């Protein structure tokens, strides 16, 4: 006896029902992923817009910074140019001294060793008699040393005897030399006015250790030493 393979109406309805449920689930899943995709796409678009705005803002800030830097650099160059021009005018400015007007004292203090070129005097630290082309003015270490008149810095150097020194041009072949210095505040070629601080008194060199702290002050006319006391007020 042959079996009947035809499905009953009930079985067909069950089959179609399952198909409808599967299809409905499929549509639901597709709709969910489609919505999720749209959400992510919109989020990505927002992030791109924000990034473009940030880049634009950074570019704007960079442009402003670049412009400010260019302006600052230009201003700095202009200031440097002006300062160099002023320094050049200062260096080219001449100083004069008639040899008769009195000079102010570089420091205030007693004379430890006087000027003496015609006869020798005793140097205690060296334990010998020598001539002295300048004067030793007693002063405490750290005392400010001031310019005796308007003058131009000719040379800054260091020697074993006088330590750090500053040579100043007073004009008309008059020069003065300040010795036993530290913390020098002037530069070669610059112009200083009377009373300007040029340095401080340093610890004495071994040549004058027993004489005590002092300022060495020497004056010359036509490269020949003269007695500074004749010119100081």
C-alpha positions in Angstrom: 0.0 0.0 0.0 1.6 3.4 -1.1 2.0 6.2 1.5 0.3 9.5 0.6 3.1 12.2 0.4 0.7 15.1 0.0 0.8 17.5 2.9 -2.3 18.4 4.7 -3.6 22.0 4.9 -2.6 22.1 8.5 0.9 21.2 7.7 1.0 23.9 5.0 -0.2 26.5 7.3 2.4 25.6 9.9 5.1 25.7 7.2 4.0 29.1 5.9 3.8 30.4 9.5 7.3 29.4 10.2 8.4 31.1 7.0 6.6 34.3 7.9 8.2 34.3 11.4 11.7 33.8 9.9 11.1 36.5 7.3 9.8 38.9 9.9 12.9 38.2 12.1 15.1 38.7 9.1 13.4 42.1 8.3 13.8 43.1 12.0 17.5 42.2 12.0 18.0 44.1 8.8 16.2 47.1 10.1 18.3 47.1 13.4 21.6 46.9 11.6 20.4 49.5 9.1 19.5 51.9 12.0 22.8 51.2 13.8 24.7 51.8 10.6 22.9 55.1 10.0 23.7 56.1 13.6 27.4 55.3 13.3 27.5 57.0 9.9 25.9 60.2 11.4 28.3 60.0 14.4 31.3 59.7 12.0 30.0 62.7 10.0 29.8 64.7 13.2 33.3 63.7 14.3 34.6 64.7 10.8 32.9 68.1 11.1 34.3 68.6 14.6 37.8 67.6 13.4 37.5 70.0 10.5 36.5 72.8 12.8 39.4 72.0 15.2 41.8 72.0 12.3 40.4 75.3 11.1 40.7 76.8 14.6 44.3 75.4 14.9 45.2 76.8 11.5 43.8 80.1 12.5 45.7 80.1 15.8 48.8 79.0 14.0 48.4 81.8 11.5 47.9 84.3 14.3 50.9 83.0 16.1 53.0 83.1 13.0 51.9 86.7 12.3 52.7 87.6 16.0 56.1 85.9 15.8 56.9 87.8 12.5 55.8 91.1 14.1 57.8 90.4 17.3 60.9 89.4 15.2 60.5 92.6 13.2 60.2 94.7 16.3 63.2 93.0 17.9 65.3 93.6 14.7 64.2 97.2 14.7 65.2 97.6 18.4 68.5 95.9 17.8 69.1 98.2 14.8 68.3 101.3 16.9 70.4 100.1 19.8 73.4 99.4 17.4 72.9 102.9 15.9 72.9 104.5 19.3 76.0 102.4 20.4 77.7 103.5 17.2 76.9 107.2 17.9 78.1 106.7 21.4 81.4 105.1 20.3 82.0 107.9 17.8 81.3 110.6 20.3 84.5 112.2 21.5 85.4 113.2 25.0 87.4 116.2 26.1 89.4 117.2 29.1 91.3 120.5 29.5 93.5 119.3 32.3 92.5 122.1 34.7 89.0 121.2 35.8 89.0 118.9 38.9 88.0 115.3 38.7 85.8 113.5 41.3 87.2 110.8 43.4 86.6 107.3 42.2 86.3 106.1 45.9 86.6 107.9 49.2 89.5 106.7 51.4 92.9 107.4 52.7 96.0 107.2 50.5 97.9 104.0 51.3 100.7 104.5 48.8 101.3 107.9 47.2 102.4 108.6 43.6 106.2 108.6 43.4 108.3 108.3 40.2 111.2 110.5 41.2 112.1 108.4 44.2 111.3 104.9 45.4 108.9 104.1 48.3 108.6 100.9 50.4 106.1 98.2 49.3 105.4 96.1 52.4 103.9 93.1 50.6 106.9 92.9 48.2 109.4 93.9 50.9 111.2 96.2 48.5 111.5 99.8 47.4 110.0 100.7 44.0 108.5 103.7 42.2 104.8 104.1 42.1 103.1 105.4 39.0 99.7 105.7 40.6 98.1 105.9 44.0 96.5 103.3 46.3 93.3 104.5 47.8 92.1 102.5 50.8 88.6 101.0 50.3 86.7 98.0 51.5 86.1 95.1 49.2 82.8 95.6 47.3 83.0 99.4 47.4 81.6 100.9 44.2 84.1 102.5 41.9 82.8 105.5 40.0 84.0 107.3 36.8 85.9 110.5 37.7 84.4 112.3 34.6 82.8 111.6 31.3 85.1 109.2 29.6 85.3 106.4 27.1 86.3 102.8 28.0 89.4 102.1 26.0 90.5 98.7 27.4 89.6 96.1 30.0 92.4 93.7 30.9 93.9 91.7 33.8 97.4 91.8 35.2 99.2 89.9 38.0 99.9 93.2 39.8 96.7 95.2 39.5 94.2 92.4 38.9 91.3 93.4 36.7 91.7 96.9 35.3 89.7 99.4 33.2 91.5 102.0 31.1 89.5 105.2 30.4 90.1 107.9 27.8 89.3 111.4 29.2 90.2 113.2 26.0 93.1 115.3 24.8 95.6 112.5 25.5 94.6 112.1 29.2 93.8 108.6 30.4 93.1 107.0 33.8 93.5 103.4 34.9 91.4 101.8 37.6 92.9 98.6 39.1 92.1 96.0 41.8 88.5 95.6 40.4 85.7 93.0 40.2 82.1 93.0 38.9 83.0 95.3 36.0 79.9 96.9 34.6 81.2 98.6 31.5 82.4 97.4 28.1 85.2 98.5 25.8 84.1 101.4 23.5 81.2 102.6 25.7 80.8 106.1 27.0 80.3 106.7 30.7 79.4 109.8 32.6 81.0 111.2 35.7 79.7 109.3 38.8 78.7 106.2 36.9 79.6 103.0 38.7 82.1 101.1 36.6 83.0 98.3 38.9 83.6 97.3 42.6 86.8 97.0 44.6 88.2 93.5 44.7 90.4 91.5 47.1 93.9 92.8 46.6 96.4 90.8 44.5 99.5 89.3 46.2 101.4 92.4 45.3 99.3 94.4 47.9 98.0 91.8 50.3 99.7 93.5 53.3 98.6 97.0 52.3 95.0 95.9 52.5 92.0 96.2 50.1 92.4 99.3 47.8 91.7 100.9 44.5 94.7 101.4 42.3 94.3 104.7 40.4 96.8 105.9 37.7 96.6 108.9 35.4 98.6 109.6 32.3 99.1 112.5 29.9 100.6 111.7 26.5 101.4 108.2 27.9 103.4 109.6 30.7 102.3 109.2 34.3 101.2 112.3 36.3 100.3 112.7 39.9 96.5 112.1 40.2 96.3 114.2 43.4 96.9 117.3 41.3 93.7 116.6 39.3 91.4 115.2 41.9 89.1 117.7 43.7 
